[in-house]
Amino acid sequence: MLKVSIVVPVYNAGRYIEMCAPSLLRQTLGKGAYEIIYVDDGSTDDSAQRLDELAEEHAHVRVIHQENSGWPGKPRNVGVQQARGEYIQFVDQDDELTPEALEVLHRMAGRNNSDIVLGKVIGTMAGPNSVFKRTVERCTVEDAPLMESLTPHKMFRRDFLLAHDLRFPEGPVRLEDQLFMVRAYLRAKTVSILADHPCYVWNRRDDGGNTSSRGTTPEDYYGHLRTVVEAIKQDTRPGPLQNHLLRRSYRVELLRPVGEPRALQRTGKTLERYFDVVRRMALEAYPPGVRDGLPALTRLRAHLLEEGYLDSLVELARRTRGIKPELTVDDIRWRDGKLHLTTTIGMRRADGEAVTLVERYGRMLLDPDLLAGIKGAEGWEAPHPLGHAHGEILVHDTARNLWWYPDADLTPRTQPLGDGRHRVVLTGETPIDPLTLAGGRPMEPGTHVVWASAQLLGVGRRARVTRPDANRGAGPDAGLGFGSVRAGTPPHLVVPVWDGPAGQLRLSVRPPGQATLPHRIYLRTTSAPPVRRAARIVLHRLPPDVRGRAKKLARRADPWSGGRP
């Protein structure tokens, strides 16, 4: 038996076939260990011919032609039935796999006898996802945030799919991926998450033609969402687990039309139409325990929705849109080869005041100034303000569009402001280890930008980690006088700098051939003549061989050392 079958549904893919195919054909698992099954769903362009040519050239490629079904569900089901692999990996026609994807995913599946393996997703359609924060060998939907990853671009044990008759709905069914995934998660005894290695490249098509971008009506979309909700309710008992699983669709899909930015983009009859559809579903499809477990501001939206306060929802969206994260760097220093970053994150309203909690008669109320005049929001309580607060530091490898999570979480606490007012903040020290940050491996050469992510009182924001206010306007190394470190074998030079318009913290990793240059040579394109003159003076004082290499680096114009001095 083959180890893996890649199943690719195809419809009028055109040139994207050639863009996707090389990543599938050259997997390190070995051509004799896997197959690629393209299922052509009645394409009307030249896709069928392109696929047949691939099959003629490569023995491990098979092509199945069928009449058009109008959606990827049937082609995927046909692929599973025809597959000869122990595991199935679903890939869309305009996406890619990284070279080692099948090898590392199958290895993890083998050692855990996994029913499903989630591989780290990267690409222009993928941002940071907490599901891939840590590698998890064995988990289930009860003890891992699997509901935050409902696309089918994963590896499945074929016998598991067949034994439970897990099939995609066929025909024009919206959210068919979600329906398939929730049914699979609820039946899987072992799910594995590979966060240490990028596997799936989820790309946004330059012609806007991704299959997930098709338009729909609110009645159609939320009718299909109701099917997903009913599937969860059918396969679970009423109670905490069911409420937890349903909370994701309530928070993400159901409240989307009545929160920012959608509630501010739609107006008149269109907005009313969406409001009526989602309100009816909120009242009919979700148990009360789902809403009760939401954070304060999200729960307020749910309350206003169910009570029919459309105008209040629009005004709440207008006010919460102006909430911005406030991050301060309390300390930053190298220690034991790691960059230790101590931060505090809070939220501020559009008027610059902190988002607060106010203690009145033993109750903790959500910011009365934020909610003033909003009908239905009077005296809104936040009984567990720290229960839903969480955050972390993220590092973005910009060259590879990879997001990594240092091994630390920030701690929520309340900060007294006087007069019974409190602020919820996230604080903590995050060690960034250049030797292990990239999934247990050293950081790759390039620019790595540092961000912070925070969820406070139902407001989620991503913030730049920027230099302290006292050093704003200074040079790119302001506040980082403690220098750099060498990491890895052979050693790479890791240089922290404040750079860009906002002075954001970046870790610049230099390959071994360039690591001998003094780390203080930070050459940046700038319109400030004094800075340019100072850079020229530094260059002229260098030995000729070092000066020549420095000039070459400046001309390379990477994000932290670019342009002429």
C-alpha positions as CSV (number, residue, x, y, z in Angstrom):
1,M,0.0,0.0,0.0
2,L,1.2,3.5,-0.7
3,K,1.8,5.8,2.2
4,V,-0.2,8.8,1.0
5,S,-2.6,9.8,-1.8
6,I,-2.9,13.5,-2.6
7,V,-6.4,14.3,-3.8
8,V,-6.8,17.5,-5.9
9,P,-10.2,18.6,-7.2
10,V,-9.8,20.6,-10.4
11,Y,-12.1,22.9,-12.3
12,N,-10.9,25.4,-14.9
13,A,-7.6,25.7,-13.1
14,G,-5.6,26.7,-16.2
15,R,-2.1,27.9,-15.5
16,Y,-2.5,27.2,-11.8
17,I,-2.0,23.5,-12.5
18,E,1.6,24.2,-13.4
19,M,2.0,26.5,-10.4
20,C,0.8,23.8,-8.0
21,A,2.1,20.6,-9.6
22,P,5.8,21.0,-9.0
23,S,5.4,21.1,-5.2
24,L,3.3,17.9,-5.4
25,L,5.6,16.1,-7.8
26,R,8.8,16.6,-5.8
27,Q,7.9,15.4,-2.4
28,T,10.8,14.0,-0.3
29,L,8.6,11.1,0.7
30,G,9.7,9.5,-2.6
31,K,7.7,8.9,-5.8
32,G,7.2,5.2,-5.0
33,A,5.5,6.0,-1.7
34,Y,2.7,8.3,-2.8
35,E,0.4,9.2,-5.6
36,I,-1.3,12.3,-6.9
37,I,-5.0,12.0,-7.9
38,Y,-6.4,14.9,-9.9
39,V,-10.2,14.8,-10.3
40,D,-11.2,17.0,-13.1
41,D,-14.8,18.2,-12.5
42,G,-15.8,18.7,-16.1
43,S,-13.5,21.7,-16.8
44,T,-14.3,23.7,-19.9
45,D,-10.9,25.2,-20.4
46,D,-7.7,23.3,-21.2
47,S,-7.3,21.9,-17.7
48,A,-8.1,18.3,-18.8
49,Q,-5.3,18.4,-21.4
50,R,-2.8,19.8,-18.9
51,L,-3.6,17.1,-16.4
52,D,-3.4,14.3,-19.0
53,E,0.1,15.6,-20.0
54,L,1.2,15.5,-16.4
55,A,0.0,11.9,-16.0
56,E,1.9,10.9,-19.2
57,E,5.1,12.4,-17.8
58,H,4.8,11.1,-14.2
59,A,4.0,7.6,-13.2
60,H,2.7,8.6,-9.8
61,V,0.1,10.9,-11.2
62,R,-3.5,9.7,-12.0
63,V,-6.3,11.8,-13.6
64,I,-10.0,11.1,-13.2
65,H,-12.4,12.9,-15.5
66,Q,-16.1,13.4,-14.5
67,E,-19.1,15.5,-15.4
68,N,-19.3,18.8,-13.7
69,S,-20.8,18.7,-10.2
70,G,-20.4,22.4,-9.5
71,W,-18.4,22.1,-6.3
72,P,-15.3,20.5,-4.9
73,G,-17.2,18.0,-2.7
74,K,-17.8,15.2,-5.2
75,P,-14.3,15.3,-6.7
76,R,-12.9,14.9,-3.3
77,N,-15.2,12.0,-2.5
78,V,-14.3,10.3,-5.8
79,G,-10.6,10.8,-5.0
80,V,-10.9,9.1,-1.6
81,Q,-12.7,6.2,-3.1
82,Q,-10.0,5.7,-5.8
83,A,-7.1,6.3,-3.5
84,R,-4.5,3.6,-2.7
85,G,-2.7,5.4,0.1
86,E,-2.9,4.7,3.8
87,Y,-3.5,8.5,4.3
88,I,-5.3,11.1,2.2
89,Q,-3.9,14.6,1.8
90,F,-6.4,17.1,0.4
91,V,-4.9,20.0,-1.7
92,D,-6.7,22.7,-3.6
93,Q,-5.8,23.3,-7.3
94,D,-4.2,26.7,-6.6
95,D,-2.2,25.8,-3.4
96,E,1.1,24.1,-2.8
97,L,2.8,21.7,-0.4
98,T,6.3,22.4,1.0
99,P,8.9,19.8,-0.1
100,E,8.9,17.7,3.1
101,A,5.2,18.0,3.9
102,L,4.1,14.5,3.2
103,E,7.2,13.0,4.8
104,V,6.9,14.9,8.1
105,L,3.1,14.6,8.3
106,H,3.1,10.8,7.6
107,R,5.9,10.3,10.1
108,M,3.8,12.0,12.8
109,A,0.7,10.1,11.7
110,G,2.6,6.8,12.0
111,R,4.0,7.3,15.4
112,N,0.6,8.3,16.8
113,N,-1.7,6.2,14.7
114,S,-3.4,9.5,14.0
115,D,-6.9,9.8,12.4
116,I,-6.1,13.4,11.4
117,V,-2.9,15.4,11.2
118,L,-2.9,19.2,10.9
119,G,0.2,20.6,9.2
120,K,1.2,24.2,9.7
121,V,-0.4,26.5,7.1
122,I,1.4,29.4,5.5
123,G,0.9,31.6,2.5
124,T,-0.9,34.7,1.4
125,M,-4.3,33.4,2.6
126,A,-3.0,32.4,6.0
127,G,-2.2,34.6,9.0
128,P,-1.1,33.5,12.5
129,N,-3.3,30.8,13.9
130,S,-3.1,29.7,17.6
131,V,-3.8,26.2,16.6
132,F,-0.3,26.0,15.3
133,K,1.2,27.6,18.4
134,R,2.7,24.3,19.6
135,T,3.2,20.8,18.2
136,V,0.8,18.4,19.8
137,E,1.3,14.7,19.3
138,R,-2.1,13.5,20.4
139,C,-5.2,15.5,21.2
140,T,-9.0,15.6,20.5
141,V,-11.6,18.2,19.9
142,E,-12.2,18.2,23.7
143,D,-8.7,19.4,24.7
144,A,-7.4,21.4,21.7
145,P,-8.7,24.4,19.8
146,L,-9.3,22.4,16.7
147,M,-12.5,24.3,15.8
148,E,-10.2,27.2,14.9
149,S,-9.0,25.2,11.9
150,L,-11.9,24.1,9.7
151,T,-10.4,23.9,6.3
152,P,-9.8,20.4,4.9
153,H,-6.2,20.9,3.9
154,K,-5.1,18.2,6.2
155,M,-4.0,14.5,6.2
156,F,-6.6,11.9,7.0
157,R,-6.3,8.2,7.6
158,R,-8.3,6.7,4.7
159,D,-9.7,3.8,6.8
160,F,-11.0,6.3,9.3
161,L,-12.8,8.2,6.6
162,L,-14.4,5.0,5.2
163,A,-15.3,3.5,8.5
164,H,-17.3,6.6,9.5
165,D,-18.6,7.3,6.0
166,L,-17.1,10.8,6.2
167,R,-17.9,12.4,2.9
168,F,-18.1,16.0,1.7
169,P,-21.6,17.2,0.8
170,E,-21.9,17.2,-3.0
171,G,-23.2,20.0,-5.2
172,P,-23.3,23.7,-4.4
173,V,-23.2,23.6,-0.6
174,R,-21.6,26.5,1.2
175,L,-19.5,25.7,4.3
176,E,-19.0,22.1,3.0
177,D,-15.5,22.1,4.5
178,Q,-16.8,23.0,8.0
179,L,-19.5,20.3,7.9
180,F,-16.9,17.7,6.9
181,M,-14.4,18.9,9.5
182,V,-16.7,19.0,12.5
183,R,-18.0,15.5,11.7
184,A,-14.4,14.3,11.4
185,Y,-13.2,16.0,14.6
186,L,-16.1,14.6,16.6
187,R,-15.2,11.0,15.5
188,A,-11.4,11.2,15.6
189,K,-9.8,9.4,18.5
190,T,-6.4,10.9,17.8
191,V,-5.6,14.2,16.2
192,S,-2.0,15.5,15.8
193,I,-0.9,19.0,15.2
194,L,2.5,19.7,13.5
195,A,3.4,23.3,14.3
196,D,7.2,23.0,14.0
197,H,7.3,22.6,10.2
198,P,5.4,24.6,7.5
199,C,3.5,22.1,5.3
200,Y,0.6,23.7,3.4
201,V,0.9,26.9,1.3
202,W,-2.5,28.5,1.1
203,N,-2.2,31.1,-1.7
204,R,-4.5,33.9,-2.7
205,R,-5.0,33.8,-6.5
206,D,-3.9,36.9,-8.3
207,D,-7.1,36.8,-10.4
208,G,-9.3,36.6,-7.3
209,G,-10.6,33.2,-8.3
210,N,-10.2,31.1,-5.2
211,T,-13.0,28.7,-4.8
212,S,-13.7,30.1,-1.3
213,S,-14.5,33.5,-2.7
214,R,-17.8,32.8,-4.4
215,G,-20.7,35.1,-3.5
216,T,-23.8,34.0,-1.7
217,T,-27.0,35.4,-0.1
218,P,-27.5,35.6,3.7
219,E,-30.3,33.1,3.6
220,D,-28.2,30.6,1.7
221,Y,-25.0,31.1,3.7
222,Y,-26.7,30.9,7.1
223,G,-28.9,28.1,6.0
224,H,-25.7,26.0,5.5
225,L,-24.2,27.3,8.7
226,R,-27.3,26.0,10.5
227,T,-26.6,22.5,9.0
228,V,-23.1,22.7,10.6
229,V,-24.6,23.7,13.9
230,E,-27.2,20.9,13.8
231,A,-24.4,18.4,13.0
232,I,-22.5,19.4,16.2
233,K,-25.7,19.2,18.3
234,Q,-26.5,15.8,16.8
235,D,-23.1,14.3,17.7
236,T,-22.8,15.8,21.2
237,R,-24.8,15.9,24.3
238,P,-26.1,19.3,25.6
239,G,-23.6,20.7,28.0
240,P,-20.2,22.4,28.3
241,L,-18.5,20.6,25.4
242,Q,-21.4,21.2,23.0
243,N,-21.5,24.9,24.0
244,H,-17.8,25.2,23.6
245,L,-17.9,23.7,20.1
246,L,-20.8,25.9,19.0
247,R,-19.2,29.1,20.4
248,R,-16.8,29.3,17.5
249,S,-19.5,29.6,14.8
250,Y,-21.6,32.0,16.9
251,R,-18.6,34.3,17.5
252,V,-17.0,34.1,14.0
253,E,-19.9,33.6,11.5
254,L,-23.1,34.6,13.2
255,L,-21.9,37.9,14.8
256,R,-19.8,38.9,11.8
257,P,-22.6,40.9,10.0
258,V,-23.4,42.9,13.2
259,G,-19.8,43.8,14.2
260,E,-17.2,45.9,12.7
261,P,-16.4,46.3,9.9
262,R,-19.4,44.7,8.3
263,A,-22.1,46.5,10.3
264,L,-20.5,49.8,9.1
265,Q,-20.1,48.8,5.5
266,R,-23.7,47.6,4.9
267,T,-26.7,50.0,5.2
268,G,-30.4,50.1,4.7
269,K,-32.3,47.1,3.5
270,T,-29.1,45.0,3.0
271,L,-28.0,45.4,6.6
272,E,-31.6,44.8,7.8
273,R,-31.7,41.6,5.8
274,Y,-28.5,40.2,7.3
275,F,-29.7,41.3,10.8
276,D,-33.0,39.5,10.4
277,V,-31.4,36.2,9.2
278,V,-28.7,36.0,11.9
279,R,-31.1,37.1,14.7
280,R,-33.5,34.3,13.8
281,M,-30.7,31.8,13.8
282,A,-29.3,33.1,17.1
283,L,-32.7,32.6,18.7
284,E,-33.5,29.2,17.2
285,A,-30.2,27.3,16.8
286,Y,-28.0,28.0,19.8
287,P,-28.5,27.0,23.4
288,P,-28.2,29.8,26.0
289,G,-25.0,28.4,27.3
290,V,-23.2,29.3,24.1
291,R,-23.8,33.0,24.6
292,D,-23.1,32.9,28.4
293,G,-19.6,31.7,27.8
294,L,-18.5,34.6,25.5
295,P,-16.3,37.5,26.7
296,A,-18.0,40.7,27.8
297,L,-18.1,42.7,24.6
298,T,-18.9,39.7,22.4
299,R,-21.7,38.7,24.8
300,L,-23.1,42.2,24.7
301,R,-23.3,41.9,20.9
302,A,-25.1,38.6,21.3
303,H,-27.6,40.3,23.7
304,L,-28.2,43.2,21.4
305,L,-28.7,40.9,18.5
306,E,-31.2,38.7,20.2
307,E,-33.1,41.6,21.7
308,G,-33.4,43.2,18.3
309,Y,-31.3,46.4,18.8
310,L,-29.9,46.9,15.3
311,D,-29.1,50.6,15.7
312,S,-27.3,49.8,19.0
313,L,-25.2,47.2,17.2
314,V,-24.2,49.7,14.6
315,E,-23.2,52.3,17.1
316,L,-21.3,49.7,19.2
317,A,-19.4,48.7,16.0
318,R,-18.6,52.3,15.3
319,R,-17.1,52.8,18.8
320,T,-15.3,49.5,19.1
321,R,-13.7,50.1,15.7
322,G,-11.8,52.9,17.3
323,I,-10.3,50.8,20.0
324,K,-6.5,50.5,19.6
325,P,-3.9,48.4,21.4
326,E,-1.4,50.1,23.6
327,L,1.9,48.2,24.1
328,T,4.8,49.3,26.2
329,V,8.2,47.7,26.3
330,D,9.1,47.5,30.0
331,D,12.4,45.9,29.5
332,I,14.5,44.2,26.8
333,R,17.9,42.6,27.2
334,W,20.0,39.6,26.1
335,R,20.3,36.9,28.8
336,D,21.8,33.4,28.3
337,G,21.7,33.8,24.6
338,K,17.9,34.8,24.5
339,L,16.3,38.1,24.0
340,H,14.1,38.7,27.0
341,L,11.2,41.0,26.2
342,T,9.0,42.3,29.0
343,T,5.8,43.9,27.8
344,T,2.4,45.3,29.0
345,I,-0.6,45.4,26.6
346,G,-3.9,47.2,27.2
347,M,-6.6,48.8,25.1
348,R,-7.6,52.4,24.6
349,R,-10.7,53.9,23.1
350,A,-10.7,56.3,20.2
351,D,-10.7,59.3,22.6
352,G,-7.4,58.0,24.0
353,E,-8.8,56.9,27.4
354,A,-8.3,53.4,28.6
355,V,-11.0,50.8,28.1
356,T,-12.0,50.2,31.7
357,L,-14.1,48.2,34.1
358,V,-16.0,50.1,36.8
359,E,-16.8,48.6,40.2
360,R,-20.3,49.5,41.4
361,Y,-22.1,47.8,44.3
362,G,-20.0,44.7,44.0
363,R,-20.5,44.3,40.3
364,M,-17.9,44.9,37.6
365,L,-19.4,46.9,34.7
366,L,-17.9,47.2,31.2
367,D,-16.7,50.7,30.4
368,P,-19.8,52.9,31.0
369,D,-18.2,55.7,28.9
370,L,-17.7,53.4,25.9
371,L,-21.4,52.2,26.2
372,A,-23.0,55.5,27.1
373,G,-26.2,56.1,25.2
374,I,-26.3,52.7,23.6
375,K,-29.8,51.3,24.1
376,G,-29.8,47.9,25.7
377,A,-26.2,48.2,26.9
378,E,-26.9,50.0,30.1
379,G,-25.0,48.6,33.1
380,W,-23.5,45.7,31.1
381,E,-21.6,43.4,33.5
382,A,-18.2,41.7,32.9
383,P,-18.3,39.1,35.7
384,H,-15.1,37.2,34.6
385,P,-12.9,39.8,33.0
386,L,-9.7,37.8,33.2
387,G,-11.3,34.5,32.1
388,H,-11.2,35.4,28.4
389,A,-8.0,37.5,28.4
390,H,-5.0,36.0,26.7
391,G,-2.1,37.1,24.5
392,E,1.4,36.3,23.3
393,I,4.4,37.6,21.4
394,L,4.7,36.6,17.8
395,V,7.7,36.7,15.4
396,H,7.0,37.0,11.7
397,D,9.7,35.6,9.3
398,T,8.9,38.0,6.5
399,A,10.9,36.3,3.8
400,R,9.0,33.0,4.2
401,N,5.8,34.4,5.6
402,L,6.0,32.2,8.7
403,W,4.7,33.0,12.1
404,W,6.4,31.6,15.2
405,Y,5.4,31.7,18.8
406,P,8.1,32.1,21.5
407,D,7.5,29.6,24.3
408,A,5.6,31.9,26.8
409,D,2.2,33.4,27.3
410,L,1.3,36.8,28.7
411,T,-0.6,36.9,32.0
412,P,-3.8,38.9,32.5
413,R,-4.3,41.1,35.5
414,T,-6.4,44.1,36.5
415,Q,-4.7,47.5,36.9
416,P,-6.3,49.9,39.4
417,L,-6.9,53.4,38.0
418,G,-8.7,54.9,41.0
419,D,-12.3,55.8,41.8
420,G,-13.3,52.1,41.3
421,R,-12.0,52.0,37.8
422,H,-9.8,49.2,36.6
423,R,-8.0,48.3,33.4
424,V,-7.4,44.8,32.1
425,V,-3.8,44.3,30.8
426,L,-1.6,41.5,29.7
427,T,2.0,41.4,31.1
428,G,4.9,39.1,31.1
429,E,8.4,38.4,30.1
430,T,8.9,36.5,26.8
431,P,12.2,34.9,26.0
432,I,13.0,34.8,22.2
433,D,15.6,32.1,21.6
434,P,17.3,32.4,18.2
435,L,18.4,28.8,18.5
436,T,14.9,27.2,18.9
437,L,12.4,29.8,17.7
438,A,11.7,28.3,14.3
439,G,10.0,25.1,15.4
440,G,12.9,24.0,17.6
441,R,15.5,25.1,14.9
442,P,17.6,28.2,14.6
443,M,16.1,31.3,13.0
444,E,16.7,31.5,9.2
445,P,18.6,34.4,7.7
446,G,16.4,37.4,7.0
447,T,14.2,39.9,8.8
448,H,12.0,38.8,11.6
449,V,9.4,41.3,12.8
450,V,8.1,41.2,16.4
451,W,4.4,41.6,17.2
452,A,2.1,41.1,20.1
453,S,-1.4,39.6,20.0
454,A,-4.0,40.3,22.6
455,Q,-7.6,39.4,23.4
456,L,-9.1,41.6,26.2
457,L,-12.8,41.8,27.1
458,G,-13.8,40.5,23.7
459,V,-11.6,42.9,21.7
460,G,-8.8,41.2,19.7
461,R,-5.9,43.3,18.3
462,R,-2.4,42.8,17.0
463,A,0.1,45.4,18.1
464,R,3.6,46.3,16.9
465,V,6.3,46.0,19.4
466,T,7.9,49.4,19.1
467,R,10.7,51.3,20.8
468,P,9.9,53.1,24.1
469,D,8.6,56.6,23.7
470,A,11.8,58.1,25.1
471,N,13.7,56.7,22.1
472,R,11.3,57.5,19.3
473,G,13.0,59.4,16.5
474,A,16.4,58.0,17.3
475,G,18.5,55.7,15.1
476,P,17.6,52.1,14.3
477,D,19.6,50.7,17.2
478,A,18.3,53.1,19.8
479,G,17.7,51.4,23.1
480,L,19.6,48.3,22.0
481,G,23.1,49.1,23.1
482,F,23.7,45.6,24.4
483,G,24.5,44.4,20.9
484,S,23.9,41.1,19.1
485,V,24.4,37.3,19.6
486,R,25.8,34.5,17.5
487,A,23.5,31.5,17.2
488,G,23.6,28.2,15.4
489,T,26.3,26.2,13.7
490,P,27.8,27.7,11.6
491,P,27.1,30.9,13.7
492,H,24.5,33.4,12.4
493,L,24.6,37.0,13.7
494,V,21.3,38.0,15.3
495,V,20.9,41.8,15.5
496,P,17.9,43.4,17.2
497,V,17.0,46.8,15.7
498,W,14.1,49.3,15.9
499,D,13.2,50.0,12.3
500,G,10.5,51.1,10.0
501,P,8.2,54.2,10.3
502,A,6.9,53.0,13.7
503,G,10.3,51.9,15.0
504,Q,9.2,48.3,15.2
505,L,11.4,45.7,16.8
506,R,13.0,43.5,14.2
507,L,15.6,40.7,14.5
508,S,17.9,40.7,11.6
509,V,19.6,37.3,11.1
510,R,22.9,37.5,9.1
511,P,24.3,34.3,7.4
512,P,27.8,33.1,8.3
513,G,29.5,34.8,5.4
514,Q,28.3,38.2,6.5
515,A,28.4,37.7,10.3
516,T,32.0,39.0,10.5
517,L,30.9,42.6,9.8
518,P,30.6,44.8,12.9
519,H,27.0,44.7,13.9
520,R,26.8,48.5,14.2
521,I,26.8,49.0,10.5
522,Y,23.0,49.7,10.1
523,L,22.7,51.3,6.7
524,R,19.2,52.7,6.0
525,T,17.7,54.7,3.2
526,T,16.9,58.0,4.8
527,S,16.1,61.6,3.8
528,A,18.0,63.0,6.8
529,P,21.3,64.5,5.6
530,P,23.0,64.3,9.1
531,V,22.3,60.6,9.2
532,R,23.7,60.1,5.7
533,R,26.8,62.1,6.5
534,A,27.4,60.1,9.7
535,A,27.0,56.8,7.8
536,R,29.6,58.0,5.2
537,I,32.0,58.9,7.9
538,V,31.7,55.5,9.5
539,L,32.3,53.8,6.1
540,H,35.4,55.8,5.3
541,R,36.9,54.9,8.7
542,L,36.5,51.1,8.0
543,P,39.3,49.0,6.4
544,P,39.0,48.8,2.6
545,D,37.9,45.2,2.5
546,V,35.2,45.7,5.2
547,R,34.1,48.9,3.6
548,G,33.5,47.2,0.2
549,R,31.4,44.5,1.8
550,A,29.4,47.0,3.7
551,K,28.6,48.9,0.6
552,K,27.4,45.7,-1.1
553,L,25.1,45.0,1.8
554,A,23.7,48.5,1.6
555,R,22.9,48.1,-2.1
556,R,21.1,44.9,-1.4
557,A,18.4,47.0,0.3
558,D,16.9,44.5,2.6
559,P,14.4,45.6,5.2
560,W,17.0,46.7,7.8
561,S,20.1,47.7,5.8
562,G,19.2,49.2,2.6
563,G,20.1,51.9,0.1
564,R,23.1,54.3,-0.2
565,P,24.3,56.0,3.0
